[in-house]
Amino acid sequence: MLYLLDTANLEEIKRGFDLYPLDGVTTNPTILARENKDPFTTLKEIRNVIGEKAMLHVQVLATEAEEMVLEAEYLNKVLKGNLYVKIPVLAEGIKAIKILSDNNINTTATAIFNQQQALMAAKAGADFVAPYINRIGNTNVNGIKVVSEIVNLLKQNNLDTKVLAASFKNTQQIHEVTLSGAQSITINADLLDKLLEHSGTEWSVDQFISDWNNSFDRKKLTDKIK
C-alpha cells in the first residue's frame, strides 16, 4: 500500500513525512490555491521537503490535448524528481495520456467517476488512475464497489496501472478501499492521523505508564543509566 498526503501545506507535509511512512504528495489546482502564494514556489518547496524520490502529483489546467502535453512537459522540466502529471479523463485527456506515455512522462488519470474512464486511461498508458470515492458516493453509486471493479478490470486486461483512490470523508471508506485491492490512497492530514486513533490504544498506553510508575522509582526506561 502506498500512502500519499493530499495537501500543499508545507507544515502538514513536514509533520506527515516526519511521523508516517509516506510515499508522496498529491496536489490539484484547488489545493494549491488554498496556500495563497505562487503555485510553483509552493511546489518547489514541497519537492525540497519530500526529496526527489518521493512521488509528487501535479495537475494540468488545459482542456485540450496539445496544451496538456505542453503543460506536462513544463512541469516535468521545472519540478524534476519522481513526478506524476495529473490529467483529467476527458477525451482530450486520454489523447494527452497516450502522447505523454509515448514520451516517457508519468501520468495520473484524475477526476475518475466510473470504471470505464479508469480502464480507458489505463489502456492509454496512465501510471495511476484516481477514482474519487466520496464524490462517487454523492452520485448514489457505491465508490468502494467502483474501485473494486476497476482493480479487477485492470487485472483482467493485464494492465500495470495502479489505483490511487482519492476523496475520502472518513476512515471506514479508507479501510474498505484498502481491502478492495487498491494499491494506493491519498488522504488529508486529519484523516491520516485518524487512521491510528483508537480509545483502546490510548487507554492501554496510559495503563502501562501508570502501572510502571506505581511499581518503580524510575520514570523512564533510561533513568539511572550511567
C-alpha positions in Angstrom: 0.0 0.0 0.0 1.3 3.4 -1.0 0.2 6.3 1.3 0.2 9.8 -0.1 -0.7 13.1 1.6 -3.3 15.2 -0.3 -2.2 18.7 0.6 0.1 21.6 -0.4 0.5 22.8 3.1 4.2 22.7 4.0 3.7 22.3 7.7 1.4 19.3 7.2 3.8 17.8 4.8 6.8 18.2 7.1 4.9 16.7 10.0 3.4 13.9 7.9 6.8 12.8 6.5 8.4 13.0 9.9 5.8 10.7 11.5 4.5 8.4 8.9 5.8 6.1 6.1 4.5 8.3 3.3 5.3 7.7 -0.3 4.4 11.1 -1.7 2.2 14.1 -2.0 -0.8 14.8 -4.3 -2.0 18.3 -5.3 -4.6 19.9 -7.5 -5.3 23.5 -8.5 -7.8 23.9 -5.6 -5.3 22.6 -3.1 -2.6 24.9 -4.4 -4.9 27.9 -4.4 -5.5 27.5 -0.7 -1.9 28.3 0.1 -2.4 31.8 -1.4 1.1 32.1 -3.0 2.8 31.4 -6.3 2.0 27.8 -7.1 5.4 26.9 -8.4 7.1 28.3 -5.3 4.8 26.0 -3.3 5.6 23.0 -5.5 9.3 23.6 -5.4 9.1 23.9 -1.6 7.2 20.6 -1.4 9.8 18.9 -3.5 12.6 20.2 -1.2 10.7 18.8 1.8 9.9 15.3 0.4 13.1 14.8 -1.7 13.3 13.7 -5.3 12.5 10.0 -4.7 9.0 10.6 -3.2 6.1 11.0 -5.6 4.7 14.4 -6.4 1.4 14.5 -8.3 0.6 17.9 -10.0 -2.4 18.6 -12.3 -2.6 20.4 -15.6 -5.1 23.2 -16.2 -5.5 22.9 -20.0 -8.5 21.0 -21.5 -7.0 20.3 -25.0 -4.5 17.6 -25.5 -1.7 19.6 -27.1 -1.8 22.2 -24.3 -2.0 19.4 -21.7 1.2 17.9 -23.2 2.9 21.3 -23.2 2.0 21.9 -19.5 3.1 18.3 -18.6 6.5 18.8 -20.3 6.9 22.1 -18.4 6.0 20.6 -15.1 8.4 17.7 -15.7 11.2 20.1 -16.6 10.6 22.6 -13.7 9.9 20.2 -10.8 12.0 17.2 -11.7 12.3 14.1 -9.4 9.6 11.5 -9.2 6.8 13.5 -10.8 3.3 12.3 -12.0 1.3 14.7 -14.1 -2.4 14.5 -13.3 -4.6 14.5 -16.4 -8.4 14.7 -16.2 -10.2 11.8 -18.0 -11.7 14.0 -20.7 -11.4 12.7 -24.3 -8.6 15.2 -24.9 -7.1 14.0 -21.6 -6.9 10.4 -22.9 -5.2 11.7 -26.0 -2.7 13.6 -23.9 -2.0 10.5 -21.7 -1.2 8.5 -24.9 1.2 11.1 -26.1 2.9 11.5 -22.7 3.2 7.8 -22.2 5.0 7.5 -25.5 7.3 10.3 -24.3 8.0 8.5 -21.0 6.3 11.2 -18.9 4.5 9.7 -15.9 0.8 10.4 -15.6 -2.1 10.0 -13.2 -5.6 10.0 -14.7 -7.7 12.0 -12.4 -11.4 13.0 -11.8 -12.5 9.4 -12.4 -16.1 8.6 -11.5 -16.7 5.3 -13.3 -14.9 2.1 -14.2 -14.7 2.7 -18.0 -12.9 6.0 -17.5 -10.3 4.2 -15.5 -9.9 1.4 -18.0 -9.6 3.7 -20.9 -7.0 5.8 -19.1 -5.0 2.7 -18.2 -5.1 1.4 -21.8 -3.8 4.8 -22.9 -0.8 4.4 -20.6 -1.6 6.1 -17.3 0.6 5.0 -14.4 -2.2 5.7 -11.9 -5.9 6.1 -12.1 -7.6 8.2 -9.3 -11.2 7.4 -8.6 -13.0 9.9 -6.3 -14.6 7.7 -3.6 -16.7 10.1 -1.7 -17.7 12.1 -4.7 -18.8 8.9 -6.4 -20.9 8.1 -3.4 -22.6 11.5 -3.6 -24.0 10.4 -7.0 -25.7 7.5 -5.3 -23.1 5.0 -6.6 -21.0 2.8 -4.3 -17.5 4.3 -4.6 -15.8 1.2 -3.0 -17.5 -1.1 -5.5 -16.3 1.1 -8.3 -12.7 0.8 -7.1 -13.0 -3.0 -6.7 -14.3 -3.3 -10.2 -11.6 -1.0 -11.6 -9.0 -3.2 -9.8 -10.5 -6.3 -11.4 -10.7 -4.8 -14.9 -7.0 -3.8 -14.8 -6.0 -7.3 -13.8 -8.2 -8.9 -16.4 -6.7 -6.8 -19.1 -3.1 -7.3 -17.8 -2.6 -3.6 -17.3 0.1 -2.4 -14.9 -1.7 0.8 -13.9 -2.2 1.3 -10.2 -5.4 2.6 -8.5 -4.8 5.8 -6.5 -8.0 6.1 -4.5 -8.9 9.7 -3.5 -11.7 11.8 -2.0 -12.5 10.3 1.4 -14.7 11.6 4.2 -13.9 9.0 6.9 -11.5 6.2 7.9 -14.1 3.5 7.2 -14.0 4.4 3.5 -10.2 4.2 3.6 -10.3 0.8 5.3 -12.8 -0.6 2.7 -10.7 0.8 -0.2 -7.6 -0.9 1.1 -9.5 -4.2 1.2 -10.8 -3.7 -2.3 -7.3 -4.1 -3.9 -6.4 -0.5 -4.5 -2.6 -0.2 -4.4 -2.5 3.4 -3.1 -4.5 6.1 -1.4 -4.2 9.8 -1.0 -5.7 11.4 2.1 -5.6 14.7 4.0 -3.6 15.2 7.2 -6.6 14.9 9.5 -7.7 11.5 8.2 -4.1 10.3 8.2 -3.9 11.0 11.9 -7.3 9.3 12.5 -6.1 6.1 11.0 -4.1 5.5 14.2 -6.6 6.9 16.7 -8.4 4.4 19.0 -9.5 4.8 22.6 -8.3 1.3 23.4 -4.8 2.1 22.3 -4.7 5.4 24.4 -6.1 3.6 27.4 -3.6 0.8 27.1 -0.6 3.2 27.0 -1.9 5.2 30.0 -2.3 1.9 31.9 1.2 0.8 31.1 2.6 4.1 32.3 0.5 4.1 35.5 1.5 0.5 36.4 5.2 1.3 35.8 5.1 4.5 37.9 3.4 2.7 40.7 5.9 -0.1 40.9 9.3 1.5 40.1 11.2 4.6 41.2 12.2 5.5 37.7 10.0 7.5 35.3 11.8 6.3 32.1 13.5 3.1 31.0 16.7 5.2 30.5 16.7 6.6 34.1 19.8 5.8 36.1 21.8 4.8 33.1 25.3 6.0 33.6 
